[in-house]
Amino acid sequence: MGTVTRGTTNPNRLRRMDRWIAATHGVELRRAADPLTVDLGYGAAPWTAVELLGRLRTVAPHARVVGVEIEPERVAAARPYERQGLAFRHGGFEIPVPGRPVLIRAANVLRQYGEAEVAAVWERLCTRLAPAGGGSRGGLLVEGTCDEIGRRHVWVALGPEGPRTVTFATRLGSLDRPSDLAERLPKALIHRNVPGEPVHAFLRDFDRAWAAAAPYASYGARQRWLRSVRDLTADWPVTDSPVRWRQGEVTVAWEALAPRS
């Protein structure tokens, strides 16, 4: 289910998303009897799936990754990279793997789809996640968009119940102002960056906080970012802590940024 993407990919492109997943979802992966992860739409080369396995295994030694691609030729090209814990399958949004994944990562996949199609895809993918229960929040779907070399990235995290958070992540040394990240908003939000929509108000307030924190730039871009995010917490439900802010990230509750209609 789905359509073929351009397949553009680069080594290390998804490092920011991967590190966030390892930090925030590592506990769920470790406690799972079968810590199955799906890299959905990995593209013309298997680099992102290979890297994801390595990063997840730093926090969950038994994690395994299945790369899923809708283009058969890409699957055939990836097969030589298979090894223990890493496999590649032909398929799409139906997620052709046995069992219920603890993690589905879909990076730069929905960019080519219409905004009206996103909700149905999210719902389909969320139904494939491992269910909540027994102290677990269930599986996680991470869907978002980044630039070609991974300097700017925005993603939505969803559980079996639906959207949870939106994370903005950037290489701080390349950032002019926070609203530069608007060009990498996922499909569910990118057309909503207009006056009257919450995501537009958030980026506006972030730019204002960034401008007010200009004196901190003398201590480096990280200190300016930290101050800006701290000021944002007065008006926006930021869900993470300075530990993540220092990585050039900030995570906000989905409800605060969700489209109004």
N, C-alpha and C positions, 0 to 999 in steps of 0.2 A: 504494500500500500504506500502510495506516494509517487513522487516524480524524481527523476535524476537531477542531482545538483551539479554545479560546475565542477565540484571536486577539488577546488583550490585548497591546498594545505601546505604547511611548512613545519619543519622540526621546531619544537619548543613553542609553538604558537599558542597552545592552551595551558601553559604553565601556571598562569594566575588562577584559572578556574580549577585546575587539578590540585593546587596547593590548598585552596579554600575547601575543596571537597575533603581532602585528607584531614584537614584540621577540624572541620565541623561535622563530618559524617563518619570519621574513622571508628568511633565507638560502635556505631551500628554495624559497620563492616566486620569488626572484630568479633562481635557477639553472635553474628549470623552463622548458622550451621553450614550454609553454602553462600559465601560472600560473592555472589555473581554480579558482575557489572557489564552493562552493554554500552559500547561506544557506537552510537547510532549515526550513520552517515559520515564515516571517518574520511571519505574522500578518495582521491586518485592514488594516494600512497598511504601506507599503514602507520606512519610515524606517530600520530596522536594516540592510537591504541597501544602501541609499544610503550610509549612514555607513560601513559596512564597506568599501566600495570606496574611499572617500576615505582611510581609515586605512591600508589595505593599500598604496595607491599611494605613501604616504610612504616605504615600504621596498622596494616592488616596482612600479616605474612601469608595467609592462605587465600587472599583475594584472587579472583580469576576474571579475565576480561574476554568478552566476545565482541568483535567488531562486526557490525551489520551494515551492509551496503546494498543498494537497490540495483547497481550496475554490475552484472556478472563478471565483466572483464576486470573490474577493480578487485573483486573477491579473488579471482584467479591470480592476480598479481601479488596479492597479500599473502597467499597461502604459504610461500616459502619462509615467511617470518613466524609461522606458528611454532609454538613450543609449549612446554608444560605451563598451563595457566593462561594461554593465549590462543584463541581460535578466531576464524573469520567465517561468516555466514552470509548467504544471499537473502535479502529481505528488506522490509521497510517498517512502517509504523505498527505492523502486527507483531513485531519483535519475535522472530522465529527461534526462540530458545525454550527448552523445557524449564519448568519452574517459574518462580517470580523473582525478578532481579531486585537486589538491594539498592542498586543505583543504575539509572539510565542517564547518560550524558548525550545531549543533542546540541552540538555547537555549530553555528552557521548553517543550520539545516532549514529552519523555517523562514529565513530571510527572503527566499524567492516566492513564498506563498502569500496569499492575500490575508489581510488582517482578519477578515471574517472566518477564515479557515482555522485560525489558531486554537480557539476554544475546543473545537472537536478533536483536534490532534492532541492537545493537552489531556483531555478526558480519556481518550483511547490509551495513551501512554501511562497515565496514572492508574488505570485499571490493571495494568500489567505489573505494577510494583508490588513488592512484598507487603502484606497488610500489617497494620498496626496491631499491637496486642502483646501481653506479657511484659510490659515495661518498655516496649519498643514503639517508636513513632512510625515505624514502617519504612518502606523504601523511599528513595529520593530521585526525582527527576530534575535535572539541571539543564535549562534551555536558554541559550543566549547567543550573542554575536560579539566578535572581536575584529580588530584590524588584522592585516596580513602577517604582522610579526608579533602580535600579542601585546602591544603596548597599552591598548585601551580595550576594555571588555565590560559588558553589562549582561547579567544573567538573572533569570527568575528561578527560584528553587520551589519545587512543588512536592507535596506528599500525597499519599493516597486520597486525602481529603480535598486537595486542590492547592492553589498558590499560597506560598508562605511569605517569601521575602524577595526583594530585589537587591542585587549587589552591584556596586560600581567599583571597578578596579582599574588602576592605571600605573604606568611607570611615571613616577612623580617628576623626574627630571625632564620629561617631554611635555609636561602639562602647562598650557598657558592659563587656562581657567577651567573650572569643573564642567561647565556646560559644553566643553569640547567633547565630552563623552556622549552627548546627545546623538551623534552620528552612528553610535554603536548600540543604541537602544534596541532591544529585541522587538520582533514584529508586533507584539501585542501593545507596545508603547510608542514605537517610533513615530507613528502618525498622530500621536496625542501630545506631542511637544508643541502645543499652541495655547495661547491665553485661555484661561478657564478650565484647563485640565490640571490635575494634581501634579503630574510629572513635570510640567512646565513650571509650576510654582516652586517645586522642589529645586530644580536646577537654577531658577532665578535666585532663590534664597541661598543656595550654595555659592553662587557667584558673588553675592553680597558678602557672605561670611569670608570668602576667599579674599575679597578686596579689603575688608576690615582687618584681616590678619596679615596684610602686606608687611608690617614691621617685623614679623617673624621670619620673613624670607632671608634675612641676614644670617639666620641660623640654619638655613637650608629649606628645601621644598618640603621635606618630611615634617618639620616643625610647623610650617605654615598650614599644611594639610591637617595635622593633629588639632591645631587651634580652630580651624574652620569647622571640622566635624564636631568638635566639642560645642561650639556655638550653635550648630544645627540641632543638637539634641534638645535645645530649649523648646523647639517648635515641631520637631519631626520625630517619629518613633524609631530611632536608630536602635537596632537590636544587637549589635556587636560591641566590642570593647576596644580600648586603645591597642591591645595586642594585635588586632587585625587592622586597625587604622594605620599602624606603623608600616604595614605592608602596602599602603596605597589603596586601601579598601574602605568601603562603608556599606553597611547593609541596613535596609529599611523595610519595615513591615509592608507587605503587598497591599493591604487595605488602604494605606496612606497614599499610594501611587496609582491604584487601579483606575482604569478609565471610567468616566462618569456615566457613560452610556454603553 
